[in-house]
Amino acid sequence: MLWVCVSRATAGAAYITLGRSVPKSQAAAHLALAGPGLFAVCPRAANRSTPRRIGLWPTSVRFAKNMASANSSQAFINESLHVPGAKEGQLAGLTVAVKDLFDVAGHPTGFGNPTWLATHDPPTATANCVQALLDAGASVHGKTHMDEIAWSLQGENFHYGTPANPACPDRIPGGSSSGSVVAAADGTVDFGLGSDTGGSVRVPGSFCGILGIRTTHGRISKEGVLVLAPSFDVVGWHARSPKVMQSVAGVLLPAASRAAEPLQKWVVATDAFELADKPATDAIYKALSPAMDFMTQRLGKPTELALSEGAGEGSLVDWLPAFRVLQACECWSEHKDWYQSQKPKFGPDIEQRFQGASRLTQDQVTEQTVRREKITKHVRSICGQGTIIVLPTTPGPAPLKGLPQAQMDDYRNRMLALTSPAGLAGVPQVTIPIATAEGCPVGLSFIGPCGSDEALLELAADLMQVNHRTRVPAVVLLKGLAHAKDTTYLAPLPSLGANTEIAEPDWHKQARLQTLFTMVLGRDPPPPPPMVAASVKAPARLMYEVAGLLKNPGPQLLPVILRLLRSKSKEIIKSVLGFLKEAI
């Protein structure tokens, strides 16, 4: 296994691989030499000499080859679309990829279906939410693929194919905001704008290992946004960085509709965890263990309850007809005329759903409307008084591509049972990349009261800060390491599987430090004491952590240092020993 660091210039003209600059055309060949292992994408800003963001994923040779070619991830239906944002603003310098159901003036909106694309003129105005991002300084970089009419959670489009999941290339990325999540997860853009009806932001976020939010219903304008089911649809977004998630929220979420009551309690939805696969549940609990003190200090001791208990509508799976019938009814109402007049060609699953929607009766709709009202009241009562509901985002990691339909149907039913409560109740939900199962990401979710979107994002950011597994600055760590012939000391690194943003001026020091901890101990560095953590100067923290390492060295310390010295790389020796001297 080797480390491969790839840095793509803004113009996409050259790559850095194994510490060397190579033409873009040769990048795939260099990546292929790396073999299975870890792959990093480090976009460079035009005016910077160091990477701004570093993403880290377990991957394969095939994935590395895919990522080395332009648009090989199939995230974009139109990657050439570029709309510059304002020069100044809260999001200045950030890039966003928008799902192909948001209008951008002068550019067609395809809705994931070629018939829709051919039968609708380009819009003359830009969607309100997209315009708000532009006004705040974000630049639009491309329109992204999506599931047809946004009516799927898989990310597989019958006409356009399946975007490559950066975390697990042999698995689906999740949908319907498939392209947006992939573009954000693979580092092409800073964040991806999507929509969420029954999980279309949350599910891809969990599958691809990044943050995602379903916002409170009605908080963000859907003017200029194509709809699937208006009473469920919301605008949402993905990002690798909690800071970016919060910055976007500051632009899109009106302060006037923010919940006044702070978050102060948390409940664990036991029946939701029972729907998840055991490896995923075990991984989430294990990942949460280091953060229990933080969560308890912040929200008190957790309470366990069955989310469905007390609603009088059966189990979470029994809630599905309320979601499915009403979603289908609204979709049919919105798109019936177009469907009947244009006779679009759909993939088999989408066609089946339209046919089913056409046969719904008023009695069915009335019955499920009453059930939805009871479910909404129940969920909102649990979330009252600043309480959040903790549950897995999905039953497990992303399913493999080409899974038998019966197996996929079972997974989809359990997944919808986890995602539909927030959609039925119109409350916000954030998915957090906190664990891995089967080597792939698994998300943990927080559901909160209406208007608690910002508070949920703040809690997610703080949790990720506490849980070091989700903020591992672990690529470009010691540039010379890429040249070393002996790479056995990198063995612990694939288990980390995380994304991060490194924005501090001394990012290189933190990166080197993290390398030492992962190489020597195979674990993340210990949290510093409060007085060090509060220090404005990062070197204080570095001194504490390195001193702690040398004070209590792991049994692997001497062999690792010997291997480093035997590498005959003066750059490695100088970098490691010089850093230790500087830090201590």
C-alpha positions in Angstrom: 0.0 0.0 0.0 1.2 3.5 -0.8 0.0 7.0 -0.1 -1.0 8.9 -3.2 -1.5 12.7 -2.9 -3.2 14.3 -5.8 -3.5 18.0 -6.1 -5.5 19.4 -9.0 -4.8 22.9 -10.2 -7.8 25.2 -10.5 -7.6 24.8 -14.3 -7.2 21.1 -14.0 -4.0 21.2 -16.0 -1.7 19.3 -13.7 -1.6 16.9 -10.8 0.8 16.2 -8.0 1.2 12.5 -7.5 3.7 10.8 -5.2 5.2 14.2 -4.5 5.9 14.9 -8.2 4.1 17.2 -10.7 2.8 15.3 -13.7 0.7 16.2 -16.7 -3.0 15.4 -16.2 -2.9 12.9 -19.0 -0.3 10.8 -17.0 -2.1 11.0 -13.7 -4.0 7.8 -14.1 -0.9 5.8 -14.8 0.8 7.2 -11.7 -2.2 6.5 -9.6 -2.4 2.9 -10.9 1.1 2.3 -9.5 -0.2 3.1 -6.0 -2.3 0.0 -5.7 -5.2 -0.4 -3.4 -5.1 1.9 -0.4 -5.8 5.5 0.4 -6.4 8.2 -2.1 -6.5 12.0 -1.4 -7.8 14.8 -3.4 -6.3 18.2 -2.5 -7.7 21.1 -4.6 -5.4 24.1 -4.7 -6.6 27.6 -4.7 -5.2 29.7 -7.4 -3.4 32.0 -5.0 -2.2 29.4 -2.5 0.8 27.2 -2.4 -0.7 24.7 0.1 -3.8 22.7 -0.2 -6.9 24.2 1.4 -8.8 21.0 2.0 -7.8 17.4 2.3 -10.2 14.4 1.8 -9.3 10.9 2.8 -11.0 7.8 1.7 -10.3 4.0 1.5 -10.3 3.2 -2.2 -9.1 1.0 -5.0 -6.9 1.3 -8.1 -10.0 1.5 -10.2 -11.3 4.4 -8.2 -8.0 6.2 -8.4 -8.0 5.8 -12.1 -11.5 7.1 -12.3 -10.8 10.2 -10.2 -7.7 11.0 -12.3 -9.8 11.6 -15.4 -11.9 14.7 -15.9 -15.5 14.3 -14.7 -15.0 10.6 -14.4 -17.1 10.5 -11.2 -20.1 11.3 -13.4 -21.3 13.8 -10.9 -22.1 16.4 -13.5 -24.6 16.6 -16.2 -23.1 20.0 -17.1 -19.7 20.7 -15.6 -19.0 23.6 -17.9 -21.6 25.7 -16.2 -19.8 28.4 -14.2 -21.5 31.4 -12.5 -19.2 33.6 -10.5 -20.4 34.8 -7.1 -20.0 38.2 -5.6 -16.5 39.2 -4.8 -17.3 39.7 -1.1 -19.6 37.9 1.2 -20.0 35.2 3.8 -19.3 32.5 1.2 -16.7 34.4 -0.9 -14.2 31.9 -2.5 -16.4 28.8 -2.0 -17.7 26.7 -4.9 -21.1 25.0 -5.1 -22.5 22.3 -7.4 -26.2 22.5 -7.8 -28.6 19.6 -8.3 -30.3 19.6 -11.7 -33.7 20.7 -10.3 -32.5 24.2 -9.3 -33.0 26.9 -12.0 -30.0 28.8 -13.2 -31.0 31.6 -15.6 -30.2 30.7 -19.2 -29.3 27.1 -18.5 -31.8 24.2 -18.9 -33.0 22.3 -15.9 -33.3 18.6 -16.7 -34.8 17.1 -13.6 -32.8 13.9 -14.2 -34.8 12.9 -17.3 -34.1 13.6 -21.0 -37.8 14.0 -21.9 -38.2 16.7 -19.3 -35.0 18.4 -20.6 -36.3 18.3 -24.2 -39.8 19.6 -23.3 -38.9 22.6 -21.1 -37.2 25.9 -22.1 -34.3 27.2 -20.1 -35.4 29.3 -17.2 -35.1 33.1 -17.4 -34.5 33.5 -13.6 -32.3 31.8 -11.1 -33.8 29.9 -8.1 -34.0 32.2 -5.0 -31.7 30.0 -2.9 -29.1 29.7 -5.6 -29.2 33.5 -6.1 -28.7 33.9 -2.4 -25.6 31.8 -2.5 -24.2 33.8 -5.4 -24.9 37.1 -3.7 -23.0 35.8 -0.6 -20.0 35.1 -2.7 -20.3 31.4 -3.6 -19.6 30.5 -7.3 -21.7 27.9 -9.1 -19.6 25.1 -10.5 -21.8 22.8 -12.6 -25.2 21.2 -12.6 -25.2 17.7 -11.1 -26.9 14.4 -11.9 -29.9 13.3 -9.9 -32.4 10.4 -9.8 -35.3 10.9 -12.2 -37.8 13.4 -10.9 -36.0 13.1 -7.6 -38.1 9.9 -6.9 -35.4 7.5 -5.6 -32.8 7.2 -2.9 -30.4 5.0 -4.8 -28.5 7.5 -7.0 -28.8 5.2 -10.1 -30.2 7.0 -13.1 -31.6 4.8 -15.9 -30.5 7.3 -18.6 -27.3 8.9 -17.2 -25.7 6.2 -15.1 -24.5 6.2 -11.5 -22.1 8.8 -10.1 -19.1 7.1 -8.4 -19.2 7.0 -4.6 -15.8 8.4 -3.5 -15.9 6.5 -0.3 -16.8 3.1 -1.8 -16.6 2.9 -5.6 -18.3 -0.4 -5.8 -21.4 0.9 -4.0 -24.1 3.3 -4.9 -23.8 6.9 -3.9 -27.4 7.4 -2.7 -29.9 9.7 -4.2 -31.7 11.6 -5.3 -29.0 14.3 -4.8 -26.4 11.9 -6.1 -24.2 14.2 -8.2 -24.2 17.0 -5.6 -23.0 14.7 -2.8 -20.3 13.2 -5.0 -19.0 16.6 -6.1 -18.7 17.7 -2.5 -17.3 14.4 -1.2 -14.6 14.1 -3.8 -13.4 17.6 -3.3 -14.5 19.1 -6.6 -16.5 21.7 -4.8 -16.8 23.0 -1.3 -20.5 22.1 -1.0 -23.3 20.6 -3.0 -26.8 22.0 -3.1 -29.6 19.4 -3.1 -33.2 18.7 -2.1 -34.7 16.3 0.3 -38.1 14.7 0.2 -37.7 11.3 1.8 -34.0 11.3 2.5 -32.4 12.6 -0.8 -29.8 14.7 1.1 -29.4 12.6 4.2 -29.0 9.2 2.6 -26.2 10.3 0.1 -24.5 12.0 2.9 -24.4 8.8 5.0 -23.3 6.7 2.0 -20.5 9.0 0.9 -19.3 9.9 4.4 -20.0 13.7 4.6 -22.3 16.0 6.4 -25.8 16.7 5.1 -28.9 18.6 6.3 -32.6 18.3 5.6 -33.9 21.7 6.7 -37.1 22.6 8.5 -39.9 22.5 5.9 -40.7 25.9 4.6 -37.6 27.8 6.0 -36.0 28.1 2.6 -37.8 29.4 -0.5 -38.4 26.8 -3.2 -39.0 29.5 -5.8 -37.3 28.3 -9.0 -36.9 24.7 -7.7 -38.6 21.8 -9.4 -40.8 19.8 -7.0 -41.6 16.2 -6.3 -43.9 16.4 -3.4 -44.3 20.0 -2.1 -45.4 19.3 1.4 -42.3 17.1 1.9 -39.7 18.9 -0.3 -37.0 21.0 1.3 -33.7 22.5 0.2 -30.6 20.9 1.8 -26.8 20.7 1.2 -23.7 18.6 1.7 -20.2 19.5 2.7 -17.1 17.9 4.1 -16.5 20.8 6.6 -18.8 21.6 9.5 -17.7 25.2 9.1 -18.9 25.3 5.5 -22.2 23.7 6.5 -22.7 26.5 9.1 -21.7 29.2 6.7 -24.3 28.1 4.1 -26.9 27.9 6.8 -26.1 31.5 7.8 -27.0 32.6 4.2 -30.0 30.4 3.4 -31.8 30.1 6.8 -33.7 33.3 7.8 -32.9 34.3 11.4 -36.6 35.1 12.0 -37.6 31.5 11.8 -34.9 30.2 14.0 -36.0 28.2 17.1 -35.6 30.3 20.3 -35.2 27.4 22.7 -31.7 25.9 22.9 -31.1 22.1 22.6 -31.0 20.6 26.0 -32.1 17.0 25.9 -31.5 13.9 23.7 -33.3 10.7 23.2 -32.0 7.5 21.5 -34.6 6.0 19.2 -34.2 2.3 20.1 -36.6 1.1 17.4 -34.7 3.0 14.8 -31.4 1.3 15.8 -33.2 -2.0 15.6 -33.8 -1.4 11.9 -30.1 -0.9 11.3 -27.7 -3.8 10.6 -25.8 -4.9 13.6 -22.3 -4.0 12.3 -23.5 -0.4 11.6 -25.1 -0.1 15.0 -22.0 -1.4 16.8 -19.8 1.0 14.8 -22.0 4.0 15.7 -22.0 3.1 19.4 -18.3 2.6 19.3 -17.7 5.9 17.6 -20.0 7.7 20.0 -18.3 6.2 23.1 -15.5 8.8 23.2 -18.0 11.6 22.9 -20.4 10.4 25.6 -19.0 12.8 28.2 -19.4 15.7 25.8 -23.0 14.8 24.9 -23.9 14.3 28.6 -22.4 17.6 29.6 -24.1 19.4 26.7 -27.5 17.7 26.8 -27.7 15.7 30.0 -28.0 11.9 30.2 -29.7 10.3 27.2 -33.2 8.7 27.4 -34.0 5.6 25.4 -37.4 5.3 23.8 -39.1 3.7 20.8 -39.8 6.6 18.4 -43.0 5.0 17.2 -44.4 4.3 20.7 -47.3 6.5 21.6 -48.2 7.6 18.1 -50.9 4.9 17.8 -49.8 4.1 14.2 -47.8 0.9 14.7 -44.0 0.6 14.1 -41.8 2.9 12.0 -42.2 0.5 9.1 -46.0 0.9 9.5 -45.6 4.6 9.0 -44.4 4.1 5.4 -47.8 4.0 3.7 -48.5 7.5 5.0 -45.3 8.8 3.5 -45.5 6.8 0.2 -49.2 7.5 -0.5 -49.0 11.2 0.1 -45.7 11.6 -1.7 -47.1 9.8 -4.7 -50.4 11.8 -4.6 -48.5 15.1 -4.6 -46.1 14.0 -7.4 -49.1 12.9 -9.6 -50.9 16.2 -8.9 -47.8 18.2 -9.9 -46.7 16.2 -13.0 -49.8 14.3 -14.3 -50.4 16.6 -17.3 -46.8 16.4 -18.4 -46.6 12.6 -17.9 -49.8 12.0 -19.9 -49.0 14.4 -22.7 -45.3 13.7 -23.2 -45.2 10.0 -22.3 -41.6 10.2 -21.0 -39.4 7.2 -20.9 -38.5 6.3 -17.3 -36.4 3.7 -15.7 -38.6 0.7 -14.6 -38.8 1.7 -10.9 -39.8 5.3 -11.6 -42.4 4.2 -14.2 -43.8 1.8 -11.7 -44.2 4.5 -9.1 -46.0 6.8 -11.6 -48.3 4.0 -12.5 -49.1 3.4 -8.9 -49.7 7.1 -8.3 -52.2 7.2 -11.1 -54.3 4.6 -9.4 -54.6 6.2 -5.9 -58.1 6.8 -4.6 -59.3 9.8 -2.6 -60.1 7.4 0.3 -56.5 6.3 0.4 -55.2 9.8 0.5 -57.7 10.9 3.2 -56.8 7.9 5.4 -53.0 8.6 5.1 -53.5 12.3 5.6 -55.1 11.7 9.0 -52.3 9.3 9.9 -49.7 11.8 8.9 -51.3 14.4 11.2 -51.0 12.0 14.1 -47.4 11.1 13.3 -46.5 14.8 12.9 -48.0 15.7 16.3 -46.2 12.7 17.9 -42.7 13.5 16.5 -43.0 17.2 17.3 -44.0 16.4 20.8 -40.9 14.3 21.3 -38.8 17.1 19.9 -40.4 19.7 22.1 -38.5 21.6 24.7 -35.2 21.5 22.9 -35.0 17.7 22.6 -33.2 15.9 19.8 -33.7 12.4 18.5 -30.6 10.3 17.8 -30.8 7.6 15.2 -28.8 6.0 12.4 -29.2 7.8 9.1 -29.4 4.6 7.1 -29.5 0.8 8.0 -25.9 0.5 7.1 -23.3 1.4 4.5 -24.2 2.0 0.9 -25.5 -1.2 -0.8 -23.4 -2.7 -3.5 -24.2 -1.8 -7.1 -26.4 -4.3 -8.9 -27.9 -5.8 -5.7 -30.8 -8.2 -6.4 -34.1 -6.2 -6.4 -35.6 -8.2 -3.4 -32.5 -7.5 -1.3 -32.6 -3.8 -2.3 -36.3 -3.5 -1.5 -35.7 -4.8 2.0 -32.9 -2.3 2.5 -35.0 0.5 1.0 -38.0 -0.2 3.3 -35.8 0.0 6.4 -34.1 3.1 5.1 -37.3 4.9 4.4 -38.5 3.9 7.9 -35.5 5.8 9.2 -35.8 8.8 7.0 -39.6 9.3 6.7 -40.3 10.5 10.2 -38.6 13.9 9.7 -40.2 14.2 6.3 -43.7 13.5 7.6 -43.3 15.9 10.5 -41.4 18.6 8.6 -38.6 18.8 11.1 -34.9 19.2 10.4 -32.4 16.4 10.4 -28.6 16.4 10.1 -26.5 13.4 9.2 -22.9 13.2 10.5 -20.1 10.9 9.2 -19.2 9.3 12.5 -18.4 5.7 11.8 -17.5 3.0 9.3 -18.9 -0.5 8.8 -17.6 -3.0 6.2 -14.9 -0.3 5.4 -17.6 2.2 4.3 -19.1 5.3 5.9 -22.2 5.1 8.2 -24.0 8.2 9.3 -25.5 9.2 12.6 -28.5 11.6 12.6 -29.9 14.2 14.8 -33.6 15.2 14.4 -34.5 18.4 16.1 -37.5 20.8 16.7 -38.7 23.0 13.8 -36.2 25.9 13.4 -33.4 24.1 15.2 -31.4 23.7 12.0 -28.5 26.0 13.1 -28.4 24.4 16.5 -28.2 20.9 15.0 -25.3 22.0 12.8 -23.5 23.5 15.7 -23.9 20.3 17.8 -22.7 18.2 14.8 -19.6 20.4 14.5 -18.8 20.2 18.2 -19.3 16.4 18.1 -16.9 16.1 15.2 -14.4 18.2 17.0 -14.6 15.8 20.0 -14.6 12.7 17.9 -11.1 12.7 16.4 -11.9 10.0 13.9 -13.9 12.5 11.9 -11.2 15.2 11.7 -8.0 13.3 10.8 -5.6 15.6 8.9 -3.8 12.6 7.4 -2.7 13.2 3.8 0.3 15.4 2.7 1.5 14.7 6.2 5.2 14.3 5.6 5.8 14.9 1.9 8.9 12.8 1.9 6.9 9.7 3.1 5.6 9.3 -0.4 9.2 8.5 -1.6 10.0 6.0 1.1 10.4 2.4 -0.1 9.2 0.9 3.2 5.6 1.8 3.7 4.6 -0.8 6.3 4.3 1.8 9.0 1.2 3.3 7.1 -0.8 0.1 7.8 -3.1 1.6 10.5 -4.2 4.5 8.3 -7.0 2.9 6.2 -9.0 2.3 9.4 -9.3 6.1 9.9 -11.5 6.7 6.9 -12.4 10.4 7.4 -12.6 13.8 5.7 -11.4 17.0 7.1 -10.7 20.7 6.4 -7.3 22.0 7.3 -7.4 25.8 7.4 -5.0 26.7 10.2 -1.8 28.5 9.1 0.3 25.7 10.6 -1.6 22.9 9.0 1.6 21.2 8.0 2.6 20.9 11.6 -0.7 19.4 12.6 -0.4 17.0 9.6 3.0 15.8 10.6 1.9 15.3 14.1 -1.1 13.3 13.1 1.2 11.1 11.0 3.4 10.3 14.0 0.4 9.3 16.1 -1.1 7.1 13.4 2.2 5.6 12.5 3.4 4.9 16.1 0.2 4.2 18.0 -2.3 3.4 15.3 -4.8 5.8 16.9 -5.8 9.5 17.0 -4.0 11.9 19.3 -5.4 12.3 22.8 -7.5 15.4 23.5 -5.5 18.2 25.1 -6.4 19.5 28.6 -8.8 22.4 28.6 -6.2 25.1 29.0 -4.3 23.9 26.0 -7.4 23.4 23.9 -8.4 27.0 24.6 -5.1 28.4 23.5 -5.2 30.7 20.6 -1.8 29.4 19.4 -1.9 26.0 18.0 1.8 25.3 18.8 0.8 25.0 22.5 -1.4 22.1 21.6 1.2 20.5 19.4 3.7 20.7 22.2 1.4 19.0 24.6 0.5 16.2 22.1 4.0 15.5 20.9 5.3 15.6 24.5 2.6 13.1 25.5 3.6 10.8 22.7 7.3 10.8 23.7 6.4 10.5 27.4 4.3 7.4 26.9 5.6 5.9 23.6 3.9 2.9 22.2 5.8 -0.3 21.6 6.1 0.5 17.9 8.0 3.8 18.5 11.5 2.4 18.1 10.8 0.2 15.0 9.1 3.1 13.3 12.0 5.5 13.9 14.4 2.8 12.7 12.4 2.3 9.5 12.3 6.0 8.9 16.1 6.2 9.3 16.6 3.2 7.1 14.6 4.8 4.4 17.7 6.8 3.5 15.5 9.8 2.8 17.1 12.9 4.1 13.8 14.8 3.6 12.0 12.4 5.9 14.6 12.4 8.6 14.9 16.2 8.5 11.2 16.6 8.5 10.4 14.2 11.4 13.3 15.1 13.7 13.2 18.8 12.9 9.5 18.9 13.7 9.9 17.1 17.0 12.7 19.5 18.0 10.6 22.5 17.0 7.4 21.3 18.7 9.1 20.4 22.0 
